[in-house]
Amino acid sequence: MAKIQPRSFKGTRDFTPREMIPREALIDSIKSVFRLYGFSPLETPALEMLEVLSGKYGDEGEKLLYKLDYKNDKPRDRVALRYDLTVPLARVVASNPDWPMPFKRYQVQPVWRADKPQPHQGRFREFYQCDVDTIGAPEGIADAEIIALTVQMIRGLGFDEGDRTAVVQLNHRKLLEGLCTFAGLKKEQLSGFTRILDKLDKIGRDAVFKELGDLGVTDNHLEALGEVLAIDNTNVETLQALRERLAGIETAQEGIDSLFAILDYLSHLDVPVEAVNINPNLARGLDYYTGAVFETTLPRQPHIGSLTGGGRYDELIALYSGRDLPAVGTTIGLDRIFAAMEQLGMVDTGVGSVTRALIAAYSKEEIPAALNVLKAFRAAGLPSELFPTAGKLKKPFSYADKQGIPFVAVIGPDEAADPQNLKVSLKQLAKSEQAVVTVAEAIATMLDE
């Protein structure tokens, strides 16, 4: 049999235990905040019907769908890997019209995009998303809760000081519609306008204005638009300035009113003022957004990109059921966050095992006693394992050191002499001392650390 070359698809990756241990801790931390705000878990299949996914992400997103080619000649039955978790959620809700509303769910699963990988930014073709959404609640409090949840979650991970301070950028699609009108464009050009504006932080003002010019924005309109986008004050002052500059544009005024209301709710939820920034540049390119849009960024680490992103999408679910259900949610970019934490020294990848205690038998005669100790450690809730060979204690100590296992419990003839009162020679590898203690004392010591 020919040897198979071990290789992976570009844009995907394996996660070793040294990476999975902090990743699972990260996911557990995120889920705990989701549950604190009353959201329940949901899972959906990796495969979705292509017709369910098509036309929901705009022209750019449509190009990134992984369409699967298998033995199926019926176009209606073609499938694709899910692009995000929002459209599958809309399908599920549309399929269950009897569910009480509002419906609040979180979902942590992988998604796939046929995109150019950028590992340094945490951008892969297969990656995990952590979504949290509220279906059936009108704009206002539900939007503020999603933003408050995001701030609490992201700050709880350590993005709250110095160069790693995270800020939620906040805008509104109606304000963007108003800016489109202000730029002299027609309503049907909104999609192209927002898609170009969304590139501002990536390619810069000059490149964006060139593309806007190609779209039909005149030099005079570009100058006026540049002045509006340059407004940078406190959130309230920014909205007041926008209200004045966009006077007479009804959609813009509606968006500004909504943003004022969300800021008021956030203040009642004790969200720090500096944690949210009104940003009229923020567009978010997906076409299904209808209201507030938001992203979390690290202003002092612009190369990292957004850590979270979401908004209100009141019309998406009606596409599947005809039922008018408002919705708002956000996506937590797990891989982007983890990449950022690695770059900023916030992740410990030095531990290769979840084991807290490694038990080593001095000889085969002590293995029965060692198994009893193993049973006692596990009963106390301590992740433990028995080194598979007896004798030559250098091997288990070396193994524990390489795996980052903090404790080694050695059982020799003296420790196993009294089966009713087993003892261990316990060593914490980070310290030099080693002491013979009872099993109960060993458990107490390890639980205290």
C-alpha positions, 0 to 999 in steps of 0.5 A: 500500500502506498504511503499517504502524505499527511497534509491538511487543506489550506485554511484549516488547522489542527488544535493540539491539547496545548491549544484546546485547553485554553480554547475550551476555557475561553468557550466556557467563559463566553457561554457563562455570560450568554447564560447569565443574560438568559440565552439557551443553546442551539445546534444546527447541521453543518450542511444547509440547502444551497437555496437557503443560503443563497442571496442572503450575504450579498455578492461578496459573501455569495462568492465565499460559499463552499458548495458541495458537489455530490451525486445529486442532479437536482439543483433544488437539492444541492447543499453547501457548508454553512457560511455563518450561524445566522441564516441557519437560525432563521431557518430553524425559527421559521420551521417552528412557528409555535415557539414562544417569543422572544426566543433567545439562543446562543450557538457555538459551532464551526462555519466555512468560507472559501476565503483567503486565509490570514492566520495572523489575523485569525482568519481561516476557511474553517473557524468557530463562531459563537453567536447570540441572538434575540428573535421577536424583540423590537429595536431598543432594549434587546440591542442594548442587551446584546451590546452590554453582553458583548462588553461584559464578555470581552472585558471578562476575557481581559480586553480591558486595559492598555493596548488590549482595550476593546471598544464596541463600534456602533452605527445604524443602517438608517444612518448609513442610508442617510449618508448614501443620500447625503453623498448624492446616490440613489437608494438602490446604490446603498449596497455598493456604498456600504460595501465600499465604506466598510473598507475604510479601516482596511484600505484607507480614506483615499482608496475608499473615496476613489471607489466612491467616485467610481460609484458616482459620488461627485467631488463636492459630495466626497468633500462633504461626506469626508467632513461628516465621517471625520466627526470624532467627539463624545458619543452624544456630541457626535450624534448631535453633530450628525443630526445637524449635518444631516438635517432634512434626511429623514432616514438618517434622523431615524437612525440617530434617534435609535442610537440615542435610545440604545445609548440611554439603555446602555447607561441604565445597564451600567455599560462604561461610556468608554466601552462603546463608540458611535462610529458613522464609518461602520458599515458591515457589508452583509445586506440583511442588516436593517438597524443597529450594527456593531463591531468590537475592535482593539483600537491600538491593535488595528491589524487584528481586526474585529473581535465581534460583529453583529446587528439588527436583521428584522427582515431575514426570518420573513424570507423563510416564513413570511412571518414578520419577526424582528431580530438582533444578534452578534457573532463572537469571533472565537478564532480571532479572539484566540489569535489576539490573546496569543499575540498579546500574551494572554494565553498560556499554551504551556500545559499539554494535559488537563491532568492535575496529578500523575501517579507513579508506582515504584514497582509492579507490586504497588500498582493495586495500591496506585489504582486505589489512590487513582480512584480516590483522586478522581472521586475527589474531582481531581483529573488524574492518571496512572503512569503506565509502567512501574519503576524508573521514576525518572520517566513519569517525572519527565512526562509530568514536566513536559505535559505541565502536570503540576503534581506527581504522587509516588507510591512505593513499598512504604506508602502501600504498606497499610492498604487501609491507610494508603500514603503517597510521596507527593511532589509539586513540580513547581517547588522543590519539596516532597513529602509523604502524606495520606491520600486525604492530605494529598487531595486537600493540598492539590485542591488548595492550589 
